[in-house]
Amino acid sequence: MEQEGLLAGSASPRTSLLARWSLGDWAVTAVLFVAGVWADHAAPFHRQIVPQEHDPAISYKHTPSDHARIPTPLLFKLAFWLPLSVLVAIMLLCPAGKSFSQANRMSQLNEAALGLCSSFASTLLVVSLIKNQVGRLRPDFLDRCKLEAGICTGLPAVIMEGRKSFPSGHTALSFAGLGFLTLYIGARLYHVHACCGELWKLPVVLAPWFAALCVGLSRIADYWHHWEDVLVGGLIGNLIAYIMYRQRYPLPSDDQGGLPYVLQVSTQKQRSSPPSNVQSSTLDVHEFRV
């Protein structure tokens, strides 16, 4: 029985590598991102324009994407690269747990980066699929369309983008990245007890979340989205960020909140495994009895 337990507890180096660095999850995340990019460039459902030809809700002036308050390049910096940079800084300066070894830091960074990337990729795919199925017209669609005799005469790419109002991709991706960062910082600060009180944690934790909210509100101000688009986009981004966070981390109130499950399991195995000399003596006794 003891030999069977030892054999069951052993794992090949390849299996340990896959589990420690979550290579399977990285592969799935890459597939989700590629699928999301494909769906983002796919043609949406074409709503009939004539019934809404004089609809004031889609008659606002068009703001080109490069003149928007948060253009797409800036969105990726705010929603992905900024959270990733903060996660890297946290791992380098103050990793979670009691072990500060290089391997421990890298494992924590791997799990945090994977959670962020999977949240971002999943949100991109979900939002793009919904956009294409609904095909809601943006508030500035008629200005994009330049309708003449019931036919759009504007630029095809601009018109196609005008059919992807619901839900807001900028809002969803912002909450997917910055919302994930909010959850992570909140879990890390939950167990920090400073002499200056506890209230300071609230603005620190909520700062990324409010930054994402400002991105969503800017889409309404630029007439790229209706308020319902921003609301649903925010719900989608927050929900996926929470799901992807909980897939890798426990609740912030947990005793090991902020420490990924992978490191918790490895720590428990190290504590439960007997010393090497005890294992060897057990095998020697077993062989003597046989």
C-alpha positions as CSV (number, residue, x, y, z in Angstrom):
1,M,0.0,0.0,0.0
2,E,2.8,2.4,0.8
3,Q,4.6,1.6,-2.5
4,E,1.3,2.3,-4.3
5,G,0.9,5.6,-2.6
6,L,4.4,6.6,-3.5
7,L,3.9,5.6,-7.1
8,A,0.6,7.4,-7.2
9,G,2.1,10.6,-5.8
10,S,5.0,10.6,-8.4
11,A,4.6,12.5,-11.7
12,S,6.7,12.6,-14.8
13,P,8.7,15.8,-15.4
14,R,6.5,16.5,-18.4
15,T,3.3,16.2,-16.4
16,S,4.7,18.5,-13.7
17,L,5.8,21.1,-16.3
18,L,2.3,21.1,-17.9
19,A,0.6,21.5,-14.5
20,R,3.0,24.0,-13.0
21,W,2.9,26.4,-15.9
22,S,-0.8,25.6,-17.0
23,L,0.3,25.1,-20.6
24,G,-3.0,23.6,-21.5
25,D,-4.8,26.7,-20.3
26,W,-2.4,28.9,-22.2
27,A,-3.2,27.0,-25.4
28,V,-7.0,27.4,-24.9
29,T,-6.5,31.1,-24.2
30,A,-4.6,31.5,-27.5
31,V,-7.4,29.7,-29.3
32,L,-10.1,31.9,-27.7
33,F,-8.1,35.0,-28.7
34,V,-7.7,33.9,-32.3
35,A,-11.4,33.1,-32.5
36,G,-12.3,36.4,-31.0
37,V,-10.2,38.3,-33.5
38,W,-11.9,36.4,-36.3
39,A,-15.4,37.1,-34.9
40,D,-14.5,40.8,-34.5
41,H,-13.7,41.0,-38.2
42,A,-16.8,39.0,-39.3
43,A,-19.8,40.7,-41.0
44,P,-22.7,41.4,-38.6
45,F,-26.4,40.9,-39.1
46,H,-27.8,43.5,-41.5
47,R,-30.8,45.3,-40.1
48,Q,-33.3,47.0,-42.4
49,I,-32.5,50.7,-42.5
50,V,-35.7,52.1,-44.0
51,P,-37.9,51.7,-40.9
52,Q,-35.3,53.7,-38.9
53,E,-34.5,56.2,-41.6
54,H,-35.7,59.1,-39.4
55,D,-34.9,57.6,-36.0
56,P,-33.2,60.3,-33.9
57,A,-31.5,57.6,-31.8
58,I,-29.2,56.8,-34.7
59,S,-28.9,60.3,-36.2
60,Y,-25.9,61.7,-34.2
61,K,-22.8,62.9,-35.9
62,H,-20.1,60.3,-36.5
63,T,-16.8,60.6,-34.6
64,P,-14.0,58.9,-36.5
65,S,-12.3,56.2,-34.4
66,D,-9.0,58.0,-34.3
67,H,-10.7,61.1,-32.9
68,A,-12.6,59.2,-30.2
69,R,-11.7,59.8,-26.5
70,I,-10.5,56.3,-26.2
71,P,-9.3,55.0,-29.6
72,T,-8.6,51.3,-29.9
73,P,-4.8,51.4,-29.5
74,L,-5.3,53.3,-26.2
75,L,-7.9,50.8,-25.1
76,F,-5.4,47.9,-25.4
77,K,-2.9,49.9,-23.4
78,L,-5.4,50.7,-20.6
79,A,-7.3,47.3,-20.6
80,F,-4.4,44.9,-21.1
81,W,-0.9,46.3,-20.9
82,L,-1.5,48.5,-17.9
83,P,-3.0,45.6,-15.8
84,L,-0.3,43.3,-16.9
85,S,2.4,45.8,-16.0
86,V,0.9,46.3,-12.5
87,L,0.7,42.5,-12.0
88,V,4.4,42.1,-13.0
89,A,5.4,44.9,-10.6
90,I,3.4,43.3,-7.7
91,M,5.0,39.9,-8.3
92,L,8.5,41.4,-8.4
93,L,8.1,43.6,-5.3
94,C,5.8,41.7,-3.0
95,P,4.7,38.2,-4.1
96,A,2.0,36.4,-2.1
97,G,2.7,33.7,0.4
98,K,5.7,33.0,2.6
99,S,8.1,31.8,-0.1
100,F,9.9,34.5,-2.1
101,S,12.0,32.2,-4.3
102,Q,12.4,33.0,-8.0
103,A,10.4,29.9,-8.9
104,N,7.5,31.0,-6.6
105,R,7.5,34.5,-8.1
106,M,7.4,33.1,-11.7
107,S,4.6,30.7,-10.9
108,Q,2.5,33.5,-9.3
109,L,3.2,35.8,-12.3
110,N,2.2,33.0,-14.7
111,E,-1.1,32.4,-13.0
112,A,-1.9,36.1,-12.8
113,A,-1.0,36.8,-16.4
114,L,-3.0,33.7,-17.5
115,G,-6.0,34.9,-15.6
116,L,-5.8,38.3,-17.2
117,C,-5.2,37.0,-20.7
118,S,-8.0,34.4,-20.5
119,S,-10.4,37.1,-19.2
120,F,-9.5,39.4,-22.1
121,A,-9.6,36.7,-24.8
122,S,-12.9,35.2,-23.6
123,T,-14.5,38.6,-23.4
124,L,-13.4,39.5,-26.9
125,L,-14.9,36.3,-28.3
126,V,-18.2,36.6,-26.4
127,V,-18.8,40.3,-27.2
128,S,-17.9,39.8,-30.9
129,L,-20.3,36.9,-31.3
130,I,-23.1,38.9,-29.7
131,K,-22.4,41.9,-31.8
132,N,-22.6,39.9,-35.0
133,Q,-25.8,38.2,-34.0
134,V,-27.7,41.3,-32.9
135,G,-26.4,43.9,-35.5
136,R,-27.7,46.9,-33.6
137,L,-27.1,50.2,-35.3
138,R,-24.9,52.7,-33.5
139,P,-26.1,56.2,-32.5
140,D,-24.1,57.7,-35.5
141,F,-25.2,55.1,-38.0
142,L,-27.1,57.4,-40.4
143,D,-24.1,59.7,-40.6
144,R,-21.9,56.7,-41.4
145,C,-24.5,55.3,-43.9
146,K,-25.1,58.5,-45.9
147,L,-28.5,57.1,-47.0
148,E,-29.7,57.8,-50.6
149,A,-32.8,56.3,-51.9
150,G,-32.8,53.6,-49.2
151,I,-29.2,52.6,-49.9
152,C,-26.0,53.4,-47.9
153,T,-23.4,55.2,-49.9
154,G,-20.7,55.6,-47.2
155,L,-17.5,53.7,-46.8
156,P,-18.3,49.9,-46.5
157,A,-15.9,49.3,-43.6
158,V,-17.3,52.3,-41.7
159,I,-20.9,51.2,-42.4
160,M,-20.2,47.6,-41.2
161,E,-18.6,48.9,-38.0
162,G,-21.8,51.0,-37.5
163,R,-23.8,47.8,-37.3
164,K,-21.9,46.5,-34.2
165,S,-23.3,48.7,-31.4
166,F,-24.5,46.0,-28.9
167,P,-22.8,45.4,-26.6
168,S,-19.9,47.8,-26.1
169,G,-16.6,46.0,-26.8
170,H,-14.5,48.9,-25.3
171,T,-16.5,48.7,-22.1
172,A,-16.4,44.9,-21.8
173,L,-12.7,44.6,-22.5
174,S,-11.9,47.4,-20.1
175,F,-13.7,45.6,-17.3
176,A,-12.3,42.3,-18.3
177,G,-8.7,43.6,-17.8
178,L,-9.1,46.4,-15.2
179,G,-11.8,44.5,-13.4
180,F,-9.5,41.5,-13.1
181,L,-6.8,43.8,-11.7
182,T,-9.4,45.1,-9.1
183,L,-10.1,41.6,-7.9
184,Y,-6.5,40.8,-7.6
185,I,-5.5,43.9,-5.7
186,G,-8.5,43.5,-3.5
187,A,-7.5,40.0,-2.5
188,R,-3.9,41.1,-1.8
189,L,-4.9,44.0,0.4
190,Y,-7.7,42.1,2.2
191,H,-5.2,40.7,4.7
192,V,-3.0,43.8,5.0
193,H,-3.6,45.6,8.3
194,A,-1.9,49.0,8.4
195,C,-1.6,51.3,11.3
196,C,-3.2,54.1,9.2
197,G,-6.5,52.4,9.0
198,E,-8.5,50.5,6.4
199,L,-10.3,53.1,4.3
200,W,-7.2,53.8,2.1
201,K,-7.7,50.3,0.5
202,L,-11.0,51.3,-1.0
203,P,-9.7,53.9,-3.5
204,V,-6.7,51.8,-4.3
205,V,-8.8,48.7,-5.1
206,L,-11.5,50.6,-7.0
207,A,-9.2,52.9,-9.1
208,P,-8.9,50.3,-12.0
209,W,-12.6,49.6,-11.9
210,F,-13.5,53.3,-12.2
211,A,-11.0,53.7,-15.0
212,A,-12.9,51.0,-16.9
213,L,-16.2,52.8,-16.1
214,C,-14.8,56.0,-17.6
215,V,-13.9,54.1,-20.8
216,G,-17.5,52.9,-21.1
217,L,-18.9,56.4,-20.5
218,S,-16.7,57.9,-23.1
219,R,-18.3,55.6,-25.7
220,I,-21.7,57.2,-25.0
221,A,-20.1,60.7,-25.2
222,D,-18.6,59.9,-28.6
223,Y,-22.0,58.6,-29.9
224,W,-20.5,55.2,-30.6
225,H,-22.9,53.4,-28.2
226,H,-26.3,53.6,-26.6
227,W,-26.3,53.5,-22.8
228,E,-27.8,49.9,-22.9
229,D,-24.7,48.8,-24.9
230,V,-22.4,50.1,-22.2
231,L,-24.4,48.6,-19.4
232,V,-24.5,45.1,-20.9
233,G,-20.8,45.4,-22.0
234,G,-19.9,46.2,-18.4
235,L,-21.9,43.3,-17.0
236,I,-20.2,40.9,-19.5
237,G,-16.7,42.2,-18.7
238,N,-17.1,42.0,-14.9
239,L,-18.7,38.6,-15.0
240,I,-16.0,37.0,-17.2
241,A,-13.3,38.7,-15.1
242,Y,-14.8,37.2,-11.9
243,I,-15.1,33.8,-13.5
244,M,-11.5,33.8,-14.7
245,Y,-10.2,35.1,-11.4
246,R,-12.0,32.4,-9.4
247,Q,-10.8,29.7,-11.7
248,R,-7.2,30.5,-10.4
249,Y,-7.7,32.1,-7.0
250,P,-9.9,31.6,-3.9
251,L,-12.1,34.2,-2.4
252,P,-10.3,37.3,-1.0
253,S,-11.6,36.4,2.4
254,D,-9.9,33.0,2.3
255,D,-6.9,32.4,4.5
256,Q,-4.7,32.1,1.4
257,G,-6.6,34.7,-0.7
258,G,-4.3,36.1,-3.4
259,L,-2.3,32.9,-3.6
260,P,-3.2,30.8,-6.7
261,Y,-4.6,27.3,-6.4
262,V,-1.5,25.8,-8.1
263,L,0.9,27.0,-5.4
264,Q,-1.6,26.1,-2.6
265,V,-1.7,22.5,-3.9
266,S,2.0,22.2,-4.2
267,T,2.5,23.6,-0.7
268,Q,0.0,21.2,0.7
269,K,1.8,18.3,-1.0
270,Q,5.1,19.3,0.4
271,R,3.7,19.5,3.9
272,S,1.9,16.2,3.7
273,S,4.8,14.2,2.1
274,P,7.0,12.4,4.6
275,P,10.8,13.0,4.7
276,S,12.9,11.1,2.3
277,N,14.7,9.1,5.0
278,V,11.3,7.9,6.3
279,Q,10.2,6.8,2.8
280,S,13.5,4.8,2.3
281,S,13.2,3.1,5.7
282,T,9.6,2.2,5.0
283,L,10.7,0.5,1.7
284,D,13.5,-1.3,3.5
285,V,11.2,-2.7,6.1
286,H,8.7,-3.8,3.4
287,E,11.5,-5.6,1.5
288,F,12.7,-7.3,4.7
289,R,9.2,-8.6,5.5
290,V,8.9,-10.1,2.0
